[in-house]
Amino acid sequence: MDSAHHAAGASSGEGVLHVEESWEELEHHYRQLPWWRRWVFSTDHKVIGLQYTVTALLFLFIGFSLMMVMRWQLAHPGQPVPWVGPILEKLLGPTMAPGGVITPQLYNTFGAMHGTIMIFLGVVPLGFAGIGNFVVPLQVGAPDMAFPRINMASFWAQFVGGLIMLASFFVPGGAAKTGWTAYTPLADVVDNGPGFHPILNGQTLWIIGMIFVITASLLGSINFLATIIQLRAPGMTWMRLPFFVWAELVTAFLLLLAFPPLEAAAIMQFMDRVFGTSFFAPTGLVVNGQLAPVSGGGTPILWQHLFWFLAHPEVYVLVLPALGIVAEVIANNIRKPLYGYKIMVYSVCAIGFLSMIVWAHHMYMTGMGPAVSAFFQTTTVSISVPSVLIISCLVLSLWGASIRFTLPMLWALAFIPMFGIGGLTGLPLAFSAAGLVLHDTYYVIGHFHYLVAPGSLFAAFAAVYYWFPKATGRYLNEFLGKIHFWGSLIFMNGIFWPMLIQGFAGIHRRWYDGGASWQLAQGVLQLNYVMSVSTWLLGIFQLFFIVNFFWSLWFGRKVESDNPWEATTLEWATPTPPPHGNFQRQPLVYRGPYEYGVPGYSQDYLPQFEAFGAPAPRLASPAPPAGA
């Protein structure tokens, strides 16, 4: 504990000293726990946040590695993969990768698992669960999450689901190969029947893994809602919440409302595959020229409705935490209040509502009637309005600002145009006339990846560079960080911009030869080389981040204070790194989250927890200690 904290405790009266003594006792008790209680099966939200973050980064690396192999097949169809090909043949067998060549079956497997891993095991747990777990209790002034043990159970359910997904690569037939959407009836019948174990096959293990992952998200969403609603510090009114907390709150509601239908659908698909039910198997289904032995009566379209009822809100589960992170970083580095804070709050709530009624724009090909189609076209266009309002507020906040181009700020600034491209390229897909033409082409892939890769992941990198000093007490290396940033910015565009061009040329997203066998695609085939080389170079530039991350843990420059960025929100009121229980005394909140450049104050920032010129908020009962 530094001298500033000692002084604060000594000058604040006897009651505060009592709380401080309780904090010291709590910290002493926590440090007496065995290491596996503190770092493996921990109930501390900060440790769980770090567990989520590190495992999500690991899964992102695995998912990206699958794509690097797929890009070789698209650039050099039918050629053995250098270096990696023999390894694939040994791991997966000569049927899947004969002579190191990617077969159509293996390409489908890698495509399905790339999407599943990147979305459900990578981006969502990184932004919402990892960064959110670490930051949200600190920003609202809570000692921990509302339900620490449920928080621990959430992470381990996610981790077990991820292990099941990875294990599915090594069962007969390989992992799931029906795309990350697992459309029925294909998902009902693939890898099923003679020669396949009823449960230990790729598609069934995919379903089981998804059930674990969905359960983890539901547990986490309940915890975030309870924490934000119930454990805010005295004075932390709704309109004093940092925007990142608002984004996490709305995201938690989306997960809580949208994931149960998909979990029910996953259980029904499991029943179809293992017990012979027909929730999604239609009457008269023919497989390999034979009438399928199912009772029939099911509808494959039901799966699409249940899947997309989650999967389109899932897009905003990826995006909203990213918007919250970018708002925090920009506010800190422009040294002025965010323009239109309340507009941004109302907009993120509007996005949460509208995202629940747009899902069927993914299903124009199913033959829905004009009235239903018109409804979903209208809601899809409408949801762009609050998104534009948030981005406009962020851009207007830059006007007249004294911008500090720190590493986190570079990522946050790059997020804005990348997210803008992702949003603008999505507008044509809102209309059924354009959607019917562009459906399942690389245009859709380019649009979605601009939102998720240079969009959400840029924000996630901004968060890592921004909160790393608070979590570890050390800075990440700035030189290595800038190499990582510029390489990522250039080569992500080298991957995804050509996809939009290929999409207009009609290149299908699932052709394993990249369109080489289609005559009309010959004019844009050279873009496969551009995208593949960009993918491999992007992978090389991520090595700079990996080296920087682990090197800085032990050898990075130490922070000079508990508030190295001179920020205003509550997480910077804790010691560095934050101890178990977070705060040495009950934090009090006196003002909004972004008070920069306040007249009459000695510095250009006025933290929420400083009492300058504001009446003290009504003090609630002391914060309860976090569960050990």
SULGIUR-V462700 format. One record per residue. RES is the residue in three letters. SS is DSSP state (hx for helix, st for strand, lp for the rest). PHI is phi in whole degrees, 0 to 359 (999 if undefined). Layout:
RES:SS:PHI ; RES:SS:PHI
This chain:
MET:lp:999 ; ASP:lp:279 ; SER:hx:295 ; ALA:hx:299 ; HIS:hx:289 ; HIS:hx:298 ; ALA:hx:295 ; ALA:hx:298 ; GLY:hx:293 ; ALA:hx:289 ; SER:hx:265 ; SER:lp:256 ; GLY:lp:104 ; GLU:hx:295 ; GLY:hx:299 ; VAL:hx:293 ; LEU:hx:299 ; HIS:hx:297 ; VAL:hx:296 ; GLU:hx:296 ; GLU:hx:297 ; SER:hx:296 ; TRP:hx:297 ; GLU:hx:295 ; GLU:hx:295 ; LEU:hx:298 ; GLU:hx:297 ; HIS:hx:297 ; HIS:hx:298 ; TYR:hx:296 ; ARG:hx:288 ; GLN:lp:278 ; LEU:lp:291 ; PRO:lp:297 ; TRP:hx:300 ; TRP:hx:290 ; ARG:hx:282 ; ARG:hx:270 ; TRP:hx:237 ; VAL:hx:252 ; PHE:lp:259 ; SER:lp:275 ; THR:lp:251 ; ASP:lp:282 ; HIS:hx:299 ; LYS:hx:289 ; VAL:hx:295 ; ILE:hx:297 ; GLY:hx:300 ; LEU:hx:292 ; GLN:hx:299 ; TYR:hx:301 ; THR:hx:295 ; VAL:hx:293 ; THR:hx:292 ; ALA:hx:295 ; LEU:hx:297 ; LEU:hx:296 ; PHE:hx:293 ; LEU:hx:299 ; PHE:hx:296 ; ILE:hx:295 ; GLY:hx:297 ; PHE:hx:291 ; SER:hx:296 ; LEU:hx:300 ; MET:hx:292 ; MET:hx:297 ; VAL:hx:290 ; MET:hx:298 ; ARG:hx:294 ; TRP:hx:296 ; GLN:hx:298 ; LEU:hx:288 ; ALA:hx:277 ; HIS:lp:227 ; PRO:lp:302 ; GLY:lp:79 ; GLN:lp:263 ; PRO:lp:300 ; VAL:lp:283 ; PRO:lp:299 ; TRP:lp:65 ; VAL:hx:278 ; GLY:hx:305 ; PRO:hx:300 ; ILE:hx:294 ; LEU:hx:298 ; GLU:hx:296 ; LYS:hx:289 ; LEU:hx:284 ; LEU:hx:254 ; GLY:lp:97 ; PRO:lp:292 ; THR:lp:289 ; MET:lp:277 ; ALA:lp:221 ; PRO:hx:295 ; GLY:hx:65 ; GLY:hx:80 ; VAL:lp:267 ; ILE:lp:281 ; THR:lp:281 ; PRO:hx:305 ; GLN:hx:296 ; LEU:hx:291 ; TYR:hx:298 ; ASN:hx:298 ; THR:hx:298 ; PHE:hx:297 ; GLY:hx:295 ; ALA:hx:295 ; MET:hx:283 ; HIS:hx:301 ; GLY:hx:297 ; THR:hx:297 ; ILE:hx:293 ; MET:hx:296 ; ILE:hx:277 ; PHE:hx:277 ; LEU:hx:249 ; GLY:hx:245 ; VAL:hx:292 ; VAL:hx:297 ; PRO:hx:293 ; LEU:hx:289 ; GLY:hx:282 ; PHE:hx:289 ; ALA:hx:271 ; GLY:hx:289 ; ILE:hx:294 ; GLY:hx:298 ; ASN:hx:299 ; PHE:hx:289 ; VAL:hx:267 ; VAL:hx:302 ; PRO:hx:302 ; LEU:hx:294 ; GLN:hx:288 ; VAL:hx:265 ; GLY:lp:82 ; ALA:lp:264 ; PRO:lp:285 ; ASP:lp:190 ; MET:lp:291 ; ALA:lp:298 ; PHE:lp:233 ; PRO:hx:300 ; ARG:hx:288 ; ILE:hx:296 ; ASN:hx:300 ; MET:hx:296 ; ALA:hx:298 ; SER:hx:299 ; PHE:hx:297 ; TRP:hx:289 ; ALA:hx:295 ; GLN:hx:298 ; PHE:hx:294 ; VAL:hx:297 ; GLY:hx:301 ; GLY:hx:295 ; LEU:hx:296 ; ILE:hx:297 ; MET:hx:301 ; LEU:hx:292 ; ALA:hx:297 ; SER:hx:295 ; PHE:hx:295 ; PHE:hx:252 ; VAL:lp:269 ; PRO:lp:305 ; GLY:lp:92 ; GLY:lp:81 ; ALA:st:285 ; ALA:lp:303 ; LYS:lp:223 ; THR:lp:252 ; GLY:lp:80 ; TRP:lp:290 ; THR:lp:271 ; ALA:lp:52 ; TYR:lp:297 ; THR:lp:270 ; PRO:lp:277 ; LEU:hx:304 ; ALA:hx:293 ; ASP:hx:284 ; VAL:hx:246 ; VAL:lp:292 ; ASP:lp:52 ; ASN:lp:230 ; GLY:lp:97 ; PRO:lp:302 ; GLY:lp:91 ; PHE:lp:236 ; HIS:lp:292 ; PRO:lp:297 ; ILE:lp:243 ; LEU:lp:277 ; ASN:lp:227 ; GLY:hx:304 ; GLN:hx:290 ; THR:hx:292 ; LEU:hx:294 ; TRP:hx:300 ; ILE:hx:297 ; ILE:hx:298 ; GLY:hx:300 ; MET:hx:296 ; ILE:hx:298 ; PHE:hx:297 ; VAL:hx:295 ; ILE:hx:296 ; THR:hx:301 ; ALA:hx:300 ; SER:hx:294 ; LEU:hx:295 ; LEU:hx:298 ; GLY:hx:295 ; SER:hx:296 ; ILE:hx:300 ; ASN:hx:294 ; PHE:hx:296 ; LEU:hx:298 ; ALA:hx:296 ; THR:hx:294 ; ILE:hx:292 ; ILE:hx:282 ; GLN:hx:257 ; LEU:lp:249 ; ARG:lp:289 ; ALA:lp:292 ; PRO:st:305 ; GLY:lp:92 ; MET:lp:277 ; THR:lp:285 ; TRP:hx:301 ; MET:hx:274 ; ARG:hx:252 ; LEU:lp:291 ; PRO:lp:302 ; PHE:hx:297 ; PHE:hx:299 ; VAL:hx:293 ; TRP:hx:301 ; ALA:hx:298 ; GLU:hx:293 ; LEU:hx:297 ; VAL:hx:294 ; THR:hx:299 ; ALA:hx:297 ; PHE:hx:299 ; LEU:hx:299 ; LEU:hx:297 ; LEU:hx:295 ; LEU:hx:272 ; ALA:hx:261 ; PHE:hx:285 ; PRO:hx:304 ; PRO:hx:300 ; LEU:hx:290 ; GLU:hx:295 ; ALA:hx:297 ; ALA:hx:296 ; ALA:hx:297 ; ILE:hx:295 ; MET:hx:295 ; GLN:hx:294 ; PHE:hx:300 ; MET:hx:298 ; ASP:hx:301 ; ARG:hx:282 ; VAL:hx:264 ; PHE:hx:248 ; GLY:lp:78 ; THR:lp:288 ; SER:lp:225 ; PHE:lp:298 ; PHE:lp:239 ; ALA:lp:264 ; PRO:lp:282 ; THR:lp:293 ; GLY:lp:80 ; LEU:lp:291 ; VAL:st:249 ; VAL:st:233 ; ASN:lp:53 ; GLY:lp:79 ; GLN:st:242 ; LEU:st:294 ; ALA:lp:294 ; PRO:lp:280 ; VAL:lp:233 ; SER:lp:289 ; GLY:lp:80 ; GLY:lp:94 ; GLY:lp:276 ; THR:lp:225 ; PRO:hx:297 ; ILE:hx:294 ; LEU:hx:300 ; TRP:hx:300 ; GLN:hx:300 ; HIS:hx:297 ; LEU:hx:293 ; PHE:hx:291 ; TRP:hx:284 ; PHE:hx:299 ; LEU:hx:271 ; ALA:hx:290 ; HIS:hx:280 ; PRO:hx:306 ; GLU:hx:301 ; VAL:hx:302 ; TYR:hx:280 ; VAL:hx:296 ; LEU:hx:284 ; VAL:hx:270 ; LEU:hx:298 ; PRO:hx:301 ; ALA:hx:296 ; LEU:hx:299 ; GLY:hx:296 ; ILE:hx:298 ; VAL:hx:299 ; ALA:hx:298 ; GLU:hx:297 ; VAL:hx:291 ; ILE:hx:295 ; ALA:hx:303 ; ASN:hx:290 ; ASN:hx:259 ; ILE:hx:260 ; ARG:lp:57 ; LYS:lp:205 ; PRO:lp:297 ; LEU:lp:297 ; TYR:lp:286 ; GLY:lp:69 ; TYR:hx:304 ; LYS:hx:293 ; ILE:hx:300 ; MET:hx:296 ; VAL:hx:296 ; TYR:hx:296 ; SER:hx:292 ; VAL:hx:292 ; CYS:hx:292 ; ALA:hx:295 ; ILE:hx:299 ; GLY:hx:301 ; PHE:hx:290 ; LEU:hx:292 ; SER:hx:294 ; MET:hx:275 ; ILE:hx:231 ; VAL:lp:233 ; TRP:hx:300 ; ALA:hx:284 ; HIS:hx:291 ; HIS:hx:279 ; MET:hx:236 ; TYR:hx:300 ; MET:hx:288 ; THR:hx:280 ; GLY:lp:85 ; MET:lp:293 ; GLY:lp:289 ; PRO:hx:295 ; ALA:hx:292 ; VAL:hx:296 ; SER:hx:299 ; ALA:hx:296 ; PHE:hx:298 ; PHE:hx:287 ; GLN:hx:296 ; THR:hx:294 ; THR:hx:293 ; THR:hx:293 ; VAL:hx:292 ; SER:hx:297 ; ILE:hx:290 ; SER:hx:289 ; VAL:hx:295 ; PRO:hx:296 ; SER:hx:296 ; VAL:hx:295 ; LEU:hx:298 ; ILE:hx:296 ; ILE:hx:296 ; SER:hx:296 ; CYS:hx:298 ; LEU:hx:294 ; VAL:hx:292 ; LEU:hx:295 ; SER:hx:296 ; LEU:hx:286 ; TRP:lp:294 ; GLY:lp:73 ; ALA:lp:270 ; SER:lp:267 ; ILE:lp:283 ; ARG:lp:259 ; PHE:lp:271 ; THR:lp:284 ; LEU:hx:301 ; PRO:hx:301 ; MET:hx:292 ; LEU:hx:300 ; TRP:hx:294 ; ALA:hx:294 ; LEU:hx:294 ; ALA:hx:293 ; PHE:hx:301 ; ILE:hx:298 ; PRO:hx:293 ; MET:hx:294 ; PHE:hx:296 ; GLY:hx:298 ; ILE:hx:296 ; GLY:hx:299 ; GLY:hx:290 ; LEU:hx:294 ; THR:hx:288 ; GLY:hx:277 ; LEU:hx:301 ; PRO:hx:301 ; LEU:hx:288 ; ALA:hx:290 ; PHE:lp:260 ; SER:hx:298 ; ALA:hx:298 ; ALA:hx:282 ; GLY:hx:298 ; LEU:hx:296 ; VAL:hx:280 ; LEU:hx:270 ; HIS:lp:304 ; ASP:lp:63 ; THR:st:262 ; TYR:hx:292 ; TYR:hx:298 ; VAL:hx:297 ; ILE:hx:296 ; GLY:hx:298 ; HIS:hx:302 ; PHE:hx:295 ; HIS:hx:288 ; TYR:hx:296 ; LEU:hx:286 ; VAL:hx:266 ; ALA:hx:276 ; PRO:hx:287 ; GLY:hx:274 ; SER:hx:297 ; LEU:hx:288 ; PHE:hx:298 ; ALA:hx:295 ; ALA:hx:296 ; PHE:hx:295 ; ALA:hx:301 ; ALA:hx:296 ; VAL:hx:299 ; TYR:hx:292 ; TYR:hx:279 ; TRP:hx:262 ; PHE:hx:305 ; PRO:hx:299 ; LYS:hx:290 ; ALA:hx:285 ; THR:hx:240 ; GLY:lp:82 ; ARG:st:224 ; TYR:lp:274 ; LEU:lp:284 ; ASN:lp:293 ; GLU:hx:289 ; PHE:hx:295 ; LEU:hx:296 ; GLY:hx:296 ; LYS:hx:289 ; ILE:hx:299 ; HIS:hx:300 ; PHE:hx:295 ; TRP:hx:293 ; GLY:hx:296 ; SER:hx:294 ; LEU:hx:298 ; ILE:hx:291 ; PHE:hx:277 ; MET:hx:296 ; ASN:hx:292 ; GLY:hx:294 ; ILE:hx:275 ; PHE:hx:266 ; TRP:hx:295 ; PRO:hx:299 ; MET:hx:299 ; LEU:hx:296 ; ILE:hx:293 ; GLN:hx:297 ; GLY:hx:297 ; PHE:hx:296 ; ALA:lp:277 ; GLY:lp:88 ; ILE:lp:290 ; HIS:st:281 ; ARG:lp:292 ; ARG:lp:247 ; TRP:lp:288 ; TYR:lp:282 ; ASP:lp:258 ; GLY:lp:69 ; GLY:lp:94 ; ALA:lp:298 ; SER:lp:269 ; TRP:lp:249 ; GLN:hx:298 ; LEU:hx:289 ; ALA:hx:267 ; GLN:hx:299 ; GLY:hx:289 ; VAL:hx:239 ; LEU:lp:295 ; GLN:hx:297 ; LEU:hx:293 ; ASN:hx:299 ; TYR:hx:292 ; VAL:hx:300 ; MET:hx:293 ; SER:hx:292 ; VAL:hx:297 ; SER:hx:298 ; THR:hx:297 ; TRP:hx:293 ; LEU:hx:293 ; LEU:hx:299 ; GLY:hx:299 ; ILE:hx:297 ; PHE:hx:290 ; GLN:hx:288 ; LEU:hx:296 ; PHE:hx:297 ; PHE:hx:292 ; ILE:hx:299 ; VAL:hx:298 ; ASN:hx:299 ; PHE:hx:300 ; PHE:hx:282 ; TRP:hx:295 ; SER:hx:289 ; LEU:hx:303 ; TRP:hx:250 ; PHE:hx:238 ; GLY:lp:294 ; ARG:lp:295 ; LYS:st:285 ; VAL:lp:288 ; GLU:lp:270 ; SER:lp:205 ; ASP:lp:285 ; ASN:lp:230 ; PRO:lp:293 ; TRP:lp:269 ; GLU:lp:53 ; ALA:lp:259 ; THR:lp:245 ; THR:lp:272 ; LEU:hx:292 ; GLU:hx:297 ; TRP:hx:272 ; ALA:hx:270 ; THR:lp:271 ; PRO:lp:299 ; THR:lp:240 ; PRO:lp:294 ; PRO:lp:295 ; PRO:st:280 ; HIS:lp:297 ; GLY:lp:94 ; ASN:st:72 ; PHE:lp:255 ; GLN:lp:285 ; ARG:lp:209 ; GLN:lp:302 ; PRO:lp:287 ; LEU:st:243 ; VAL:lp:248 ; TYR:lp:250 ; ARG:lp:197 ; GLY:lp:290 ; PRO:lp:276 ; TYR:lp:230 ; GLU:lp:268 ; TYR:st:247 ; GLY:lp:66 ; VAL:lp:284 ; PRO:lp:300 ; GLY:lp:88 ; TYR:lp:267 ; SER:lp:288 ; GLN:lp:240 ; ASP:lp:273 ; TYR:st:218 ; LEU:lp:234 ; PRO:lp:298 ; GLN:lp:300 ; PHE:lp:264 ; GLU:lp:267 ; ALA:lp:273 ; PHE:lp:305 ; GLY:lp:64 ; ALA:lp:226 ; PRO:lp:292 ; ALA:lp:291 ; PRO:lp:290 ; ARG:lp:295 ; LEU:lp:275 ; ALA:lp:279 ; SER:lp:297 ; PRO:lp:303 ; ALA:lp:297 ; PRO:lp:290 ; PRO:lp:293 ; ALA:lp:290 ; GLY:lp:294 ; ALA:lp:284
